[in-house]
Amino acid sequence: MKVPSLGEFEELVLLMVAALHDEAYGVAIMEGLETKLSKKINISAIHVALKRMEEKGFVKSRFGGITGERGGRRKKFYVITAFGKEALDQQYAVRTDLYQQIPKISFG
Amino acid sequence: MKSTPPNNAIKFLRWFCREDYLDEIEGDLIEIFEKRFQENPKKAARSFWWQVLRHFRPDYIKSFKSPQLINHGMFRNYFIIALRLFIRNRLISGINVSGLALALTGTLLITLFISDELSYDRYHKNADNIYRVTRNFLSSDGSETLHLGLVAPPFGPLLKNDFPDISEVARTHKVYSSLSIVEGNGTPDKPINVAHPFYAEPSIFTVFDIPMLSGEEQTLLENPYTMLVSDAMARRYFGTLDVIGKQLKLEGKYLEIIGVYEAFPTQSHWHPDLLVAFSTLNDEEVYGRKRLESSWGNNDFSTYVLVNDQFDVEKTQAQFPDFLDKHMRVGSAKPSTWTNLFLQPLTAIHLRSQLDHEVEPNANINHVYIMGAIGLFLLLIASFNFINLTTARATTRGKEVGLRKAIGALRQQLVAQHLSESILVALVSFILAIVLTSICLPWLNEFAGKSIQLATYINPVSILVGIGFVLLIGLVAGFYPALVISRLKTIKILKQQAGSVKGNSGVRRSLVIVQFTLSIVIMIATVVVYQQLDFLKTSELGYAKDQIVRVDYHEEFANNYESVYHDLTKHSFIKNATRSSLIPTGKLLDYQGTSVQQGDSLVTTQMIVKDVRVDYNFFDTYQVPLASGRSFSEEIKSDDSLAFIINESAAEMIGWTNEEAIGKVIQNGSVKGTIIGVAKDFHFESLHESIAPVVFHIGPHYNHISVQIATRDIAEVIGHLESIWQKFVPHESFQYSFLNDRYEQLYTTEQRQSKLLLIFAALAIFIATIGLFGLATFNALQRVKEIGIRKVLGASWGQILTLLSKETLFILLLANGIAWPVAWYAMKKWLNQFAYGIEPTWWIFVMAGVLAAVIALLSISYQSIKAAFSNPVNALRNE
């Protein structure tokens, strides 16, 4: 089965989802990425990425319970699927492989 | 400050966002907002909005397709059901369609009429920037005595000179001299009688749009003694459009035709048959250059100004008093104390100008309002029929509705079904109405003196308006029935609880009340208008208007009036003849300023005393009796200039009794003389006006000869008059009219109004009645069993009749109660335009009410009587 492509931003989001494990929802992902990348990220971009990846089968979601926070709206938690993990692994493998091929020229 | 995000943003989000994403997105956004709110509330709100907008993308927007299934089979079913119902309830459907069609026809005709009236003078491309200069005169107490649509000749050029925002001025002046066609080759000139000949300045082509058919565009009307004719005029008098170079004679001068223009459309406030170069007026024998520049009193020039876009009417008018004081050198008092100028928009002339002197008679905006109201009434009455009959019928469609609901019809679907039915009915009616309108249009044209063509209204805009109108009528009329029908409770209907669908008879009743109120108002109005007309025709005028023929007075008569008079009166059919400056049925426009001698000083009268020049036979010919004193007499030498006769109103205004007035000295204009008699008041002007104070004196100039005749052989008398005319004025065509015709013409508007009202009153009553008939039929059918049981239990047919008519009587009583005060108020307003009006009498109201009651009861009686006399077995055996 051909693994659907994984965009750069999607990859970052997917990594974050995997890292946060079971506690990953929109705002948490956004904040996590903002600290790591130290730049502003728009929540709608996160939502779009999550939605696409859910369609591709990289993540799956469940709703949290209703709490008094967030205007009574439920959180939607994402976890990475095995398929998602595989995609990440592949991506990682490709990158590492390519990285290894960089000739050992001094960059100093 | 509460940390809630902007409400509108949330609403917007909830409106567009897909249900399955809403929780996540809204929740996340709120969470972010709450965090940011701590730092900067305002920025947080702004950012919230931004975030919401960022989410407004196809991925999250929910589907706005209504969940309804588009099902062609269902539509076919709607259509079939509608058709079946239409055929099964032929009566109700027929009433719906024909009532609506008739009302729409009336409304369409009225709309055509109104849009034609409103289109006057709008065809000029500068229409909104053209104004007409008008002038008023003030009495010493500052009240307006006269407001003329025409002004003196010097104003035009001065206005253009003094006001930079006035870019062009065009003056026109009626040609009073007689015209004749120069035949040449020794043939005598042919006198012609042109209705509207005008002098006009070349700038008339800048101000107005006058399409030329032939002739040099640049030199139009530049040179004196040149003229243009309309194509209609050219065809009429020359039989061809090839008239350039032909000559006409005016005051002994030869005028050359240099061009032909397209005759002005009906929708213009003036219709010149020919235009003579204005510069011709510089000729001393025609008018005179000096008079053009300095005659401040000859208010006989229509003056139109074309202004630029910066022009401000109010500001300009405010400068007019100074303008007048600067230029007018007349008398000692400042001109602005006794006269002023005004600017009247060109497009207001036809409907909103009722000045004392107009180029042509105008229409009245009130007439347009009245027609509009009637059109609306008709439409309301017909729509109410529709609403009533459809809701009434809805109760019998309970099973259909119940079944539809049971198998899953949504409420919107039911509403859509019934609305489309009513739109269909409206459409059919509208098509019928268009056919009827095209049939009735020639009648309207003839009757309202118009030339409206339906074809000119066929354009995309009016078609769209028409479609919109049909939809509107369909929706308005169908909305309530659809609502009622769709609200029916399925189980109750299917369990046959008839009571559940009865709740709307109150609405039905009030609609019928409104219908009859409107009908009764129109009926009362019709009768009052007719009564007033009758009053006008038969009221005592104070002079003899029948058997008087008016002939134009001509200069040739003046030179030998004695022999003219002799020739006239030698015929045994002619009893008397008199000359005068004005004749009754005319308008009293002239006045010279009158003062009364008190001791040694002259005191100007409070009100304007109108001036009429007569000759010795005037009071005899018109059979106006004198209240005191004597009439003018040829025996007494001083009567020819130093004697005055005033009317009773003048005496009363000055403060004399009829007897006191005799021998008093007054000054009229520059002539000081003695009052020798007081004439009884008579209605010189139309009964719209109260009797004005008048002073009569002998000569010197006259405009009319009035001939009193005593015969039924009119042709013989006219023949005799014409032979005298030919003898003295061979070069001109004979001009005469009958005084009673002129009298009738004073009330043409009212005549037309009354006929229109009569027709539309009949239409309104008819539509309301067929509606009531339909409703009664329906009610009787609904109550067949009830009536059967009542009869079985011993009710007499009288009791049944009462039972069925009671409600209608109640409705009529209420309708009358509302209609009477409304009609009384409206008619009071209408009668106000007459100085002499009738008082609407109570019996008119009662009569209208009774008539409406009779018609209504007749319409329901057929069903009631049928029900009352039917055999109860027929009604009950099926149970």
HADDOCK unambig.tbl for C-alpha pairs under 7 A between the chains (distance, minus, plus):
assign (segid A and resid 26 and name CA) (segid B and resid 28 and name CA) 6.12 0.50 0.50
assign (segid A and resid 27 and name CA) (segid B and resid 28 and name CA) 5.79 0.50 0.50
assign (segid A and resid 27 and name CA) (segid B and resid 32 and name CA) 6.97 0.50 0.50
assign (segid A and resid 44 and name CA) (segid B and resid 51 and name CA) 6.87 0.50 0.50
assign (segid A and resid 44 and name CA) (segid B and resid 54 and name CA) 6.24 0.50 0.50
assign (segid A and resid 44 and name CA) (segid B and resid 55 and name CA) 5.84 0.50 0.50
assign (segid A and resid 70 and name CA) (segid B and resid 27 and name CA) 4.98 0.50 0.50
assign (segid A and resid 70 and name CA) (segid B and resid 30 and name CA) 5.40 0.50 0.50
assign (segid A and resid 70 and name CA) (segid B and resid 31 and name CA) 5.12 0.50 0.50
assign (segid A and resid 71 and name CA) (segid B and resid 27 and name CA) 6.63 0.50 0.50
assign (segid A and resid 71 and name CA) (segid B and resid 30 and name CA) 6.63 0.50 0.50
assign (segid A and resid 73 and name CA) (segid B and resid 23 and name CA) 5.27 0.50 0.50
assign (segid A and resid 73 and name CA) (segid B and resid 26 and name CA) 6.94 0.50 0.50
assign (segid A and resid 73 and name CA) (segid B and resid 27 and name CA) 4.83 0.50 0.50
assign (segid A and resid 74 and name CA) (segid B and resid 23 and name CA) 5.72 0.50 0.50
assign (segid A and resid 74 and name CA) (segid B and resid 24 and name CA) 6.54 0.50 0.50
assign (segid A and resid 74 and name CA) (segid B and resid 27 and name CA) 6.47 0.50 0.50
assign (segid A and resid 75 and name CA) (segid B and resid 24 and name CA) 5.81 0.50 0.50
assign (segid A and resid 75 and name CA) (segid B and resid 27 and name CA) 6.65 0.50 0.50
assign (segid A and resid 76 and name CA) (segid B and resid 24 and name CA) 5.57 0.50 0.50
